[in-house]
Amino acid sequence: MKFVDEFRDVELARAVVSRIHRKSSRHIRLMEFCGGHTVTIMKHGIRQLLPPTVEMLSGPGCPVCVTANQDLDRAIALAREPGVIIATFGDMLKVPGSHSSLQRVRADGADIRIVYSTLDALHIARQNRDKSVVFIGIGFETTAPTIAASILEAEEEGITNYHVLSLHKLCPPVIKALLDSGEVRLDGLICPGHVSAIIGSRPWEFVARDYGIGCVVSGFEPLDVLQSVEMLVDQLERGEPRVEIAYRRGVRPEGNLRAQELMNAIFEPSAANWRGMGVVPGSGLKLNKRYQRFDAQLAFEIDPGPTVEPKGCICGDILRGVKTPLDCKLFRGACTPEHPVGPCMVSSEGSCAGYYHYGTV
């Protein structure tokens, strides 16, 4: 299959679904880590197609959703600094912090600009040498290499007014923390395709080796996800959990070595604060000593004030897989995409947004 239409072919999907029904004989619980997978599953009704023996849970794989209020408050505080231009991806604008949002402070006069890449942010820095440009660096291993590249380019050009607020998260450490917590029993994991395109499939091997949980790296089309479910069912029915790649057009076992080199040259692992999970050691990225002059947290004295969590919001529980949006009393009432209470309703990859737009089953 080479074209997108083939990955949405109804007859092929029916054949895969039929095989899953035929093969699945015992109850298993699978988690799709990535928010992109969650949206695909909801949009195409994949949960409804699966047999009752296959239960699907959504995990903490949306970088906007897992950004903690404390970190968001730092970004908002930076936006209020005189002479600062904030560059950010659009999904971050509407996420409510403790007392405000980037969208609100922008309406109050803060210079906040939506960008589509780190190179856009670097261009803004070139054009505004008399101001400090701060890129809000959210994302997983997928986006970190692009930010590393922008820092290298800034260094080569001698651009001194470009900074990054690094709120990056690393995926394997948080999966380990989730499994170690024991809150959710999992039999299989649908691993993120875009993240794995960078890091490869090998960093997931500990999940099968140490926890006896099957892993399949999936693409983002409906047939990608269905194929991944079938592969996990095959593994678990045979009692042979391991790591497999169903997304070979985008992922190799070793990953993208050049992208990894870029990340390792600029960043080093650090603790990171995850919404709903707290501080997880080694699950974040900070600029290493050589590139600290580009670190916004060191370049500015940031006082975000006390952190306050949104009352009644259960985004943290949803991200850990212990609850679904249907368990939230605010869902579709006080919390909608137009008036979000928490980030899971804001992000295009958020579970609440997926349930809201594509159904509630």
C-alpha positions as CSV (number, residue, x, y, z in Angstrom):
1,M,0.0,0.0,0.0
2,K,1.5,3.3,-1.1
3,F,-1.3,5.8,-1.1
4,V,-3.4,7.3,1.7
5,D,-6.7,5.9,0.2
6,E,-5.4,2.4,0.5
7,F,-4.9,2.9,4.2
8,R,-8.6,3.8,4.5
9,D,-9.9,1.0,2.2
10,V,-13.2,-0.3,3.7
11,E,-12.8,-3.8,2.4
12,L,-9.3,-4.2,3.7
13,A,-10.4,-2.8,7.0
14,R,-13.2,-5.4,7.2
15,A,-10.8,-8.2,6.5
16,V,-8.5,-7.0,9.3
17,V,-11.4,-6.6,11.7
18,S,-12.7,-10.0,10.9
19,R,-9.3,-11.6,11.6
20,I,-9.1,-9.7,15.0
21,H,-12.6,-11.1,15.9
22,R,-11.6,-14.6,14.9
23,K,-8.2,-14.6,16.7
24,S,-9.1,-12.8,20.0
25,S,-10.2,-15.3,22.6
26,R,-9.4,-13.5,25.9
27,H,-9.8,-10.1,27.3
28,I,-6.9,-7.8,26.7
29,R,-6.4,-4.1,27.5
30,L,-4.4,-2.0,25.0
31,M,-3.3,1.6,25.3
32,E,-2.6,3.9,22.4
33,F,0.1,6.3,23.8
34,C,-0.2,8.9,21.1
35,G,-2.9,11.6,20.8
36,G,-2.8,11.2,17.1
37,H,-3.8,7.6,17.4
38,T,-6.6,8.6,19.8
39,V,-8.1,10.9,17.2
40,T,-7.8,8.2,14.5
41,I,-9.5,5.7,16.7
42,M,-12.3,8.1,17.6
43,K,-12.8,9.6,14.1
44,H,-13.0,6.2,12.4
45,G,-15.0,4.3,15.1
46,I,-12.3,1.8,15.6
47,R,-13.3,1.0,19.2
48,Q,-16.8,0.0,18.0
49,L,-15.3,-2.3,15.3
50,L,-13.2,-4.3,17.8
51,P,-14.5,-7.4,19.7
52,P,-15.5,-7.0,23.3
53,T,-12.4,-8.9,24.3
54,V,-10.2,-5.9,23.1
55,E,-10.4,-2.9,25.4
56,M,-8.7,0.3,24.3
57,L,-7.4,3.1,26.6
58,S,-5.9,6.4,25.8
59,G,-2.5,7.4,27.2
60,P,-0.4,10.5,27.9
61,G,0.7,11.1,24.4
62,C,-0.4,14.6,23.7
63,P,2.4,17.2,24.4
64,V,0.0,20.1,24.8
65,C,-2.2,18.1,27.3
66,V,0.7,16.9,29.5
67,T,2.3,20.3,29.9
68,A,1.8,21.1,33.5
69,N,0.1,24.2,34.7
70,Q,3.3,25.3,36.5
71,D,5.2,25.3,33.2
72,L,2.4,27.0,31.3
73,D,2.3,29.7,34.0
74,R,6.1,30.2,33.2
75,A,5.3,30.8,29.6
76,I,2.5,33.2,30.4
77,A,4.8,35.1,32.8
78,L,7.4,35.4,30.1
79,A,4.8,36.8,27.7
80,R,4.2,39.6,30.2
81,E,7.9,40.6,30.2
82,P,8.6,43.9,28.4
83,G,10.5,43.5,25.2
84,V,9.7,39.8,24.8
85,I,8.1,38.2,21.8
86,I,6.6,34.7,22.4
87,A,6.6,32.3,19.5
88,T,4.4,29.2,19.9
89,F,2.4,26.6,18.2
90,G,-1.2,27.4,17.9
91,D,-2.6,24.7,20.2
92,M,-0.9,26.3,23.2
93,L,-2.8,29.6,23.0
94,K,-6.1,28.5,24.5
95,V,-4.8,26.2,27.2
96,P,-5.8,27.6,30.6
97,G,-3.0,28.2,33.1
98,S,-3.6,28.8,36.8
99,H,-4.9,32.3,36.3
100,S,-4.8,33.1,32.6
101,S,-3.8,31.8,29.2
102,L,-1.5,32.9,26.4
103,Q,-4.6,33.9,24.4
104,R,-5.8,36.2,27.2
105,V,-2.4,37.9,27.8
106,R,-2.2,38.3,24.0
107,A,-5.5,40.1,24.0
108,D,-4.1,42.3,26.8
109,G,-1.2,43.4,24.5
110,A,1.5,40.8,24.9
111,D,3.4,40.0,21.7
112,I,2.6,36.4,21.1
113,R,3.0,35.0,17.6
114,I,1.8,31.6,16.2
115,V,4.5,29.8,14.2
116,Y,4.6,26.6,12.2
117,S,8.2,25.7,12.8
118,T,11.2,26.8,14.9
119,L,12.6,28.4,11.7
120,D,9.7,30.8,11.8
121,A,10.6,31.7,15.4
122,L,14.3,32.2,14.3
123,H,13.2,34.5,11.5
124,I,11.2,36.6,14.0
125,A,14.4,36.9,16.1
126,R,16.4,38.1,13.0
127,Q,13.8,40.7,12.2
128,N,13.5,42.0,15.8
129,R,17.1,42.3,17.1
130,D,16.0,44.8,19.8
131,K,13.7,42.3,21.4
132,S,14.0,38.8,23.0
133,V,12.2,36.1,21.1
134,V,11.3,33.0,23.2
135,F,10.1,29.9,21.5
136,I,7.8,27.7,23.7
137,G,9.4,24.3,23.2
138,I,6.8,21.7,23.7
139,G,6.6,18.3,22.2
140,F,8.2,14.9,22.4
141,E,11.3,13.5,20.6
142,T,9.6,14.4,17.3
143,T,10.0,18.1,17.6
144,A,13.2,18.3,19.7
145,P,15.6,17.8,16.8
146,T,14.0,20.8,14.9
147,I,14.5,23.0,18.0
148,A,18.1,21.7,18.3
149,A,18.7,22.7,14.7
150,S,17.3,26.2,15.3
151,I,19.7,26.7,18.2
152,L,22.7,25.5,16.1
153,E,21.6,27.9,13.3
154,A,21.2,30.8,15.8
155,E,24.8,30.1,17.1
156,E,26.2,30.0,13.6
157,E,24.6,33.3,12.7
158,G,25.4,35.0,16.0
159,I,21.8,35.6,16.9
160,T,21.8,36.4,20.6
161,N,18.1,37.3,21.1
162,Y,16.7,33.9,20.5
163,H,15.7,31.7,23.5
164,V,13.9,28.4,24.1
165,L,11.7,27.6,27.0
166,S,12.3,23.9,26.9
167,L,9.2,22.0,28.1
168,H,10.1,18.9,26.1
169,K,9.1,15.4,27.2
170,L,10.6,12.0,26.6
171,C,8.2,9.1,26.0
172,P,9.8,5.9,27.2
173,P,10.5,7.2,30.8
174,V,6.9,8.2,31.3
175,I,5.6,4.8,30.1
176,K,7.9,3.2,32.6
177,A,6.6,5.5,35.3
178,L,3.0,4.7,34.3
179,L,3.7,1.0,34.4
180,D,5.5,1.2,37.7
181,S,2.5,3.1,39.3
182,G,0.3,0.0,38.9
183,E,-2.8,2.1,38.4
184,V,-3.7,0.6,35.1
185,R,-3.2,-3.0,34.0
186,L,-2.0,-3.1,30.4
187,D,-1.4,-6.1,28.0
188,G,-0.3,-4.1,25.0
189,L,1.0,-0.8,23.9
190,I,0.5,1.0,20.5
191,C,3.7,3.0,20.4
192,P,3.8,6.4,18.8
193,G,4.9,6.5,15.1
194,H,6.3,10.0,14.9
195,V,8.3,9.6,18.1
196,S,9.6,6.2,17.0
197,A,10.6,7.7,13.6
198,I,13.2,9.6,15.6
199,I,14.2,7.2,18.4
200,G,13.4,3.9,16.6
201,S,11.7,0.8,18.1
202,R,14.6,-0.3,20.4
203,P,13.9,2.1,23.2
204,W,10.5,0.3,23.7
205,E,12.1,-3.1,24.2
206,F,12.1,-2.7,28.0
207,V,8.3,-2.8,28.0
208,A,8.2,-6.3,26.6
209,R,11.3,-7.5,28.4
210,D,10.6,-6.1,31.9
211,Y,6.8,-5.9,32.0
212,G,5.7,-8.7,29.6
213,I,3.7,-6.2,27.6
214,G,3.4,-6.3,23.8
215,C,4.4,-3.3,21.8
216,V,3.7,-2.3,18.2
217,V,4.8,0.9,16.6
218,S,1.9,2.2,14.5
219,G,1.2,4.7,11.8
220,F,-1.8,7.1,11.9
221,E,-4.2,5.9,9.3
222,P,-7.2,3.6,10.3
223,L,-5.6,0.5,8.7
224,D,-2.3,1.3,10.5
225,V,-4.1,1.1,13.9
226,L,-6.1,-1.9,13.0
227,Q,-3.0,-3.8,11.8
228,S,-1.3,-2.9,15.1
229,V,-4.2,-4.2,17.1
230,E,-4.1,-7.5,15.1
231,M,-0.3,-7.8,15.7
232,L,-0.8,-7.3,19.4
233,V,-3.7,-9.8,19.5
234,D,-1.4,-12.3,17.7
235,Q,1.4,-11.7,20.3
236,L,-0.8,-12.0,23.3
237,E,-2.7,-15.0,22.1
238,R,0.6,-16.8,21.7
239,G,1.9,-15.5,25.0
240,E,4.9,-13.9,23.2
241,P,5.0,-10.2,23.9
242,R,7.7,-8.3,21.9
243,V,8.3,-5.1,20.0
244,E,7.2,-5.0,16.4
245,I,6.9,-2.2,13.8
246,A,3.7,-1.9,11.8
247,Y,4.9,1.5,10.4
248,R,7.9,0.4,8.4
249,R,7.4,3.2,5.8
250,G,8.4,5.7,8.6
251,V,10.2,3.8,11.3
252,R,13.4,1.8,11.5
253,P,14.6,-0.1,14.6
254,E,17.6,2.3,15.0
255,G,15.5,5.4,14.3
256,N,16.8,8.6,12.7
257,L,20.5,8.7,13.8
258,R,21.1,12.3,12.5
259,A,18.1,13.6,14.5
260,Q,19.3,11.8,17.6
261,E,22.8,13.4,17.1
262,L,21.2,16.8,17.0
263,M,19.2,16.2,20.2
264,N,22.2,14.9,22.0
265,A,24.4,17.8,20.9
266,I,22.1,20.4,22.3
267,F,20.0,18.8,25.1
268,E,20.5,16.6,28.1
269,P,17.9,14.6,30.0
270,S,16.3,16.2,33.0
271,A,13.3,15.8,35.2
272,A,10.0,17.0,33.7
273,N,6.7,17.8,35.2
274,W,3.8,15.9,33.6
275,R,0.2,16.9,34.1
276,G,-1.5,14.2,36.1
277,M,1.8,12.4,36.8
278,G,4.0,14.9,38.5
279,V,7.7,15.1,38.2
280,V,9.2,12.1,36.4
281,P,13.0,11.8,36.5
282,G,14.8,11.7,33.2
283,S,11.7,12.4,31.2
284,G,12.5,15.9,30.0
285,L,15.1,17.7,28.0
286,K,17.1,20.8,29.0
287,L,19.8,22.7,27.1
288,N,23.2,21.4,28.0
289,K,25.9,23.6,29.5
290,R,27.4,24.7,26.2
291,Y,24.0,26.1,25.0
292,Q,22.7,27.5,28.2
293,R,22.8,31.0,26.9
294,F,19.7,30.1,24.7
295,D,17.8,28.8,27.8
296,A,14.9,31.1,28.6
297,Q,14.6,29.9,32.1
298,L,18.2,31.1,32.8
299,A,17.9,34.2,30.7
300,F,14.9,35.7,32.5
301,E,13.8,35.9,36.1
302,I,10.4,34.2,35.9
303,D,7.9,34.4,38.7
304,P,4.8,32.6,37.6
305,G,3.1,32.8,41.0
306,P,1.2,30.0,42.8
307,T,0.0,27.1,40.7
308,V,-3.7,26.4,40.7
309,E,-5.3,23.4,39.0
310,P,-8.7,23.9,37.2
311,K,-11.5,22.9,39.5
312,G,-13.3,19.7,38.5
313,C,-11.0,19.0,35.6
314,I,-9.9,15.3,35.4
315,C,-7.4,15.7,32.5
316,G,-4.7,14.1,34.7
317,D,-6.7,11.0,35.3
318,I,-7.6,10.8,31.6
319,L,-3.9,11.1,30.6
320,R,-3.0,8.2,32.9
321,G,-5.8,6.0,31.4
322,V,-7.7,5.6,34.7
323,K,-10.7,7.6,33.5
324,T,-12.2,8.7,30.2
325,P,-13.8,12.0,29.2
326,L,-17.2,10.5,29.9
327,D,-16.3,10.3,33.6
328,C,-15.8,14.1,33.7
329,K,-18.8,16.1,35.0
330,L,-17.6,19.1,33.0
331,F,-17.5,17.3,29.7
332,R,-19.8,18.8,27.0
333,G,-21.2,21.2,29.7
334,A,-18.9,23.6,31.3
335,C,-16.0,22.3,29.2
336,T,-16.2,22.6,25.4
337,P,-13.6,23.4,22.7
338,E,-14.9,27.0,22.7
339,H,-14.6,27.3,26.5
340,P,-12.1,24.7,27.6
341,V,-11.5,24.0,31.2
342,G,-8.5,21.7,30.7
343,P,-6.0,21.0,27.9
344,C,-7.5,17.7,26.8
345,M,-10.4,19.7,25.3
346,V,-8.0,22.3,23.7
347,S,-5.5,20.2,21.8
348,S,-6.4,18.8,18.4
349,E,-4.9,15.5,19.8
350,G,-6.6,15.7,23.2
351,S,-8.9,12.8,24.3
352,C,-11.7,15.1,25.3
353,A,-11.6,16.9,22.0
354,G,-11.7,13.5,20.2
355,Y,-14.7,12.4,22.2
356,Y,-16.4,15.7,21.7
357,H,-16.0,15.8,17.9
358,Y,-16.3,12.2,17.0
359,G,-18.7,10.5,19.5
360,T,-18.8,9.3,23.0
361,V,-18.8,5.5,22.7
